[in-house]
């Protein structure tokens, strides 16, 4: 089995070489999240599916349907000042957990684009948090 760290590094390299596109993800929009580790204080980098909110971005703490939230979720809750790479652009942003009403609107839109997201939620046995990344001017 491939080392997840190496696989992530390879995907990030492909993302950066192709203006935000990764062949194995097709047309699914991806961003790179730079966060600060909640426990370590070290920079952490994650490649994530996102939804464009027209000025902000939403990311989903699905962890592929795992029963617990991914580490990056805990990182952005503890340290909400983040940086993201979207396409070939880099933005500073502030992460926040979406309100329930906001989460539902974003989730419904994501379901229309990626119906399998509900499978992740069912498999996880938890409500998958949606994080909104608001740009910092």
C-alpha positions as CSV (number, residue, x, y, z in Angstrom):
1,X,0.0,0.0,0.0
2,X,1.3,3.5,-0.9
3,X,2.4,5.8,1.9
4,X,-0.3,8.4,2.3
5,X,2.2,11.2,2.9
6,X,4.1,10.4,-0.4
7,X,0.8,10.1,-2.2
8,X,-0.4,13.5,-0.9
9,X,3.0,15.0,-1.9
10,X,2.7,13.6,-5.4
11,X,-0.9,15.0,-5.8
12,X,0.2,18.4,-4.5
13,X,3.0,18.5,-7.0
14,X,0.6,17.6,-9.8
15,X,-1.8,20.3,-8.6
16,X,0.9,23.0,-8.6
17,X,2.2,21.9,-12.0
18,X,-1.3,22.0,-13.6
19,X,-2.8,25.2,-12.2
20,X,-4.9,23.3,-9.6
21,X,-5.9,20.3,-11.7
22,X,-5.2,16.6,-10.7
23,X,-6.0,14.1,-13.4
24,X,-7.3,11.4,-11.0
25,X,-9.9,13.9,-9.7
26,X,-11.2,14.9,-13.1
27,X,-13.1,18.3,-12.9
28,X,-13.6,18.2,-9.1
29,X,-12.4,21.5,-7.7
30,X,-9.4,21.2,-5.4
31,X,-7.5,23.5,-3.2
32,X,-4.4,23.2,-1.0
33,X,-5.0,24.2,2.6
34,X,-2.0,25.4,4.7
35,X,-2.9,25.2,8.4
36,X,-1.1,25.3,11.7
37,X,-1.1,22.0,13.7
38,X,-3.3,22.2,16.7
39,X,-0.9,20.2,18.9
40,X,2.5,20.8,17.1
41,X,2.2,24.3,15.8
42,X,3.8,23.1,12.6
43,X,2.6,23.9,9.1
44,X,0.3,21.2,7.7
45,X,-0.7,20.9,4.1
46,X,-3.9,19.2,2.8
47,X,-5.3,18.7,-0.6
48,X,-9.1,19.1,-0.4
49,X,-12.3,19.3,-2.4
50,X,-13.9,22.7,-2.2
51,X,-17.0,24.6,-3.3
52,X,-16.7,28.1,-4.6
53,X,-19.0,30.3,-2.6
54,X,-18.4,33.4,-4.8
55,X,-15.8,35.1,-2.7
56,X,-15.3,32.5,-0.1
57,X,-14.7,28.7,-0.2
58,X,-16.2,25.8,1.6
59,X,-14.3,22.6,2.5
60,X,-15.8,19.4,3.9
61,X,-14.4,17.5,6.9
62,X,-15.5,14.1,5.5
63,X,-12.1,12.3,5.9
64,X,-13.5,9.9,3.2
65,X,-16.2,8.7,5.5
66,X,-14.0,8.0,8.5
67,X,-15.8,8.0,11.9
68,X,-13.7,11.0,13.2
69,X,-13.0,14.4,11.8
70,X,-9.7,14.8,9.9
71,X,-6.7,16.4,11.6
72,X,-6.9,19.5,9.4
73,X,-10.4,20.2,10.9
74,X,-9.0,20.3,14.4
75,X,-6.1,22.5,13.2
76,X,-8.4,25.1,11.6
77,X,-10.7,25.2,14.6
78,X,-7.7,25.8,16.9
79,X,-5.8,28.1,14.5
80,X,-8.3,29.7,12.0
81,X,-5.7,31.8,10.1
82,X,-4.9,29.8,7.0
83,X,-3.6,30.1,3.5
84,X,-5.1,28.4,0.5
85,X,-3.9,27.7,-3.0
86,X,-6.8,27.8,-5.5
87,X,-5.6,27.2,-9.1
88,X,-2.4,29.2,-9.4
89,X,-3.5,31.8,-6.8
90,X,-2.7,32.0,-3.1
91,X,-5.1,33.6,-0.6
92,X,-5.0,34.3,3.1
93,X,-8.2,33.3,4.8
94,X,-10.0,32.8,8.1
95,X,-11.6,29.4,8.7
96,X,-14.9,29.1,10.5
97,X,-17.4,26.3,11.0
98,X,-20.5,27.0,8.9
99,X,-23.8,27.6,10.8
100,X,-26.3,24.9,10.5
101,X,-28.4,26.7,8.0
102,X,-25.3,27.7,6.0
103,X,-24.0,24.2,6.2
104,X,-27.3,22.7,4.8
105,X,-27.3,25.1,1.8
106,X,-23.7,24.3,1.0
107,X,-24.2,20.6,1.6
108,X,-27.3,20.5,-0.7
109,X,-25.3,22.2,-3.5
110,X,-22.4,19.8,-3.0
111,X,-24.7,16.9,-3.2
112,X,-26.0,18.1,-6.5
113,X,-22.4,18.2,-7.8
114,X,-21.1,15.1,-6.0
115,X,-23.9,12.8,-5.0
116,X,-21.5,10.3,-3.3
117,X,-20.9,12.9,-0.5
118,X,-24.0,11.4,1.3
119,X,-22.3,8.0,1.2
120,X,-19.3,9.5,3.1
121,X,-21.7,10.9,5.7
122,X,-23.6,7.7,6.1
123,X,-20.4,5.7,6.4
124,X,-18.9,8.1,9.0
125,X,-21.9,8.0,11.3
126,X,-21.5,11.7,12.1
127,X,-22.5,15.0,10.8
128,X,-19.7,16.1,8.5
129,X,-18.6,19.7,9.3
130,X,-18.4,22.2,6.6
131,X,-15.8,24.9,7.0
132,X,-16.0,28.2,5.3
133,X,-12.8,30.0,4.3
134,X,-13.4,33.8,4.2
135,X,-10.7,35.8,2.5
136,X,-8.6,38.2,4.4
137,X,-7.9,41.5,2.7
